[in-house]
Amino acid sequence: MDLIGLDRQIFFLINHGFSNIFFDKVMPLLTARGYLLLLPYIFYILYKGYKEKNDGRNFLSIALWTLLISFAAFLLTDWTTTEIKNIIGRIRPCNTIASVNLLVGCTGSYSLPSNHASNAFAFALPLFYFMRGYVPSLLRLYPVIIAVLIAFSRVYVGVHYPSDIVAGALLGISVAFLVIELYKYASIRYKSSPHTTLLFSFLFVISVFRIYYILHGPLDLGPDEAHYWEWSRRLDLSYYSKGPMIAYLIYIGTSIFGDSVFGIRIMAVVFSALSSVYLFKLVNEMYADRQAIIDESQKANGNSIALISAILLQIIPLFAPFGVIFTIDSPFIFFWILSLYVFWKAVNNTAVGNQQSAVSSQGLKLWLFLGASIGLGLLTKYTMAFFYASAFLFLLFSEKRHLLKTSRPYAALFISLLVFSPVIIWNFQHDWVTIKHTAGQAHVSEGIKLSLKTFIEFLISQIGIITPILFVMMCLAIFKLQKSESGTQSEFLFWFFVPVIAFFLLKSIQGKVQPNWAMTGYITGIIAFARYLVGQRAKGKGQTVIAAIAILLALVVTTISHYPSIIKLPVKLDPSSRIRGWKELGIEVGKIHDSISGKGETFIFSDRYQVSSELAFYVKGNPRTYSVNLGRRMNQYDLWPDMNSYAAKLRQNNGGERSINAVFVTIGDISMPAELAGAFERFEKKVFRVYDRGRLLREYSIFICYNFKGLKSVKPETY
């Protein structure tokens, strides 16, 4: 007998052979509410820990950590089991065997391995493992017995095969042991490097959560993400509105993980974690440099400032989304922080005694590396150029001004421009369109004008994305440190904060400024806040309570931004609404595309690059899409072959024997634009609406167009 046959025989033995009135009542309860049987054990160890804490023992701490580890193992196991279950795709016995004695509902989810079994064993194992020596031996077995009963009940009620249970139990035990070993490793490292251990533990947990969120969260790929993905399918020296870095990084991610949301966004997780790592290293260099330590408390304070700064970067609403959503800001933040780190090391690379030549050589390498880092930042986002201005002002007004008389800063400048040169070459080949676009974004053509409205809008946006209390305390910290502390640290923080924020505040008087344009200024603002917070804590002042409230508020806002349904924001006030509903549109357009493909060659286009990019990603097969110009400003699609070129190529290949049809998609319930109506023999309209929890997100007009005759190309007049 094969294993599958044996599996079915054991299933029938349990499902039918063990059947009795008592089990028929008990097993469905174990399946549905078996976890409640663990509550007495949990209450017991917590009560025992509380009593022994009063006796001076630390069992309560062990009990709390055990419960935390059990929950961590449970969550990780549940996710892992679901992923494996979907990969294997085994159908449940209750959906394939007619004679199953089914005592509960049979879902359509897959069967192998069992989530109930894996989760139960994952949660029970730490309760068994860590209670050795604290709980009587027989009582320690209680959680394991409950796990066995829950697992057994899944076969008895008819929803899992025995092999599903065995596989689930082994998986749960394996994941639990992995979490236990990670905890033990972190506990050992914590004794020697507490701050570093806390940082990497935090980054590990938040990165795992972000990967889960990318795979199972409510957000589709955003329009900008989809557009940058389109760039990655056509690698070039540069692009219309941005440098090429984002396209290269997405190309790497999708080459490894495929053209998927995960393949695109995994780089956001990586760069966000690296940003915190190098921010931690920067602050340690500034405040916990071993050669500048007065005593161990100063070193500990420096490590605390570094840890607070690195964690704040992950939870402030301005920065947190870029750990999930992969736009240019994710790598840009990293290259800015990396450049800050290298710049600080370079300007403080001083020679000591006979080490002068070695230190001098190392210093030159640091300046050259700084140039490379700034150059990579410029390839990512052009506002990296503000690093030049802040670095120059810092050198000019600090005790490091003598470095301006050396060749090293200028060597860094040369290297950065050399790294940036592909963008210059590309723009030379394309009539400097990036400069025209940037001038358009900056409203240069509008001249000098004053607008209190845009200034207030920008100021409110900054307070909102930083959160009010944190924004105020950050600004106060920058100026208080500048006055109260002498030395390069406070000047460094000041000159990389004030010029950036001040420029965009002034710019907002002239025209609209996007909320994230000034984001790099807040990086040193975070450090200043952390430095001020640690200083106040040491003095025992009440500002620490306000600071704690500020951090908590930032965390709450960030949490809501990940799950906006918590507060049920109206669609117009919900920023995440613009990155939901695209998958549904892609599926609908894909069905329409397939239905008319048999009648001739078919292409997809829109009048907005956002819609064209989303359809390219979400329509099955990832077809090439087009963006027609109906009076909009220029975008990257205008630099690629248009649908006229595509149609001409098709006619050449098929000899004009097959008609060329199209699907035109635009946002809103609108009539067919006159210039497009004349380009086709006939068309049909369909309105498609996308809903989220019963709320209308967007409506689209989908036009099914027949026999494309050609469309006059219109050169964009605005950039």
ABEGO torsion letter per residue (X at the ends): XBAAAAAAAAAAAAAAAABBAAAAAAAAAAAAAAAAAAAAAAAAAAAAAAAAAAAGBAAAAAAAAAAAAAAAAAAAAAAAAAAAAAAAGBBBAAAABAABBBABBBBABBAOBBAAAAAAAAAAAAAAAAABGABBAAAAAAAAAAAAAAAAAAAAAGABBAAAAAAAAAAAAAAAAAAAAAAAAAAAAAAABAAAAAAAAAAAAAAAAAAAAAAABABBBBAAAAAAAAAAABBBABBAABBAAAAAAAAAAAAAAEBBAAAAAAAAAAAAAAAAAAAAAAAAAAAABAAABABAAAAAAAAAAAAAAAAAAAABAAAAAAAABBBAAAAAAAAAAAAAAAAAAAAABBBBEAAAAAAAAAAAAAAAAAAAAAAAAAAABAAAAAAAAAAAAAAAABAAAAAAABAAAAAAAAAAAAAAAAAAAAAAAAGGAAAAAAAAAAGAAAEBBBBAAAAAAAAAAAAAAAEAAAAAAAAAAAAAAAAABBEAAAAAAAAAAAAAAAAAAAAAAABBBBAAAAAAAAAAAAAAAAAAAAAAAAAGBAAAAAAAAAAAAAAAAAAAAABAAAAGBBAAABAAAAABGAAAAAAAAAAAAAAAAAAEBBBBBBABAAAAAAAAAABBGGBBBBBBBAGBBBBAAAABBBAAAAAAAAAAAAGGABBBBBBBBBBEBBBBBAAAAAABABBBBBBBBBBBGGBBABBBBBBBBBGBAEBBBBBBABX
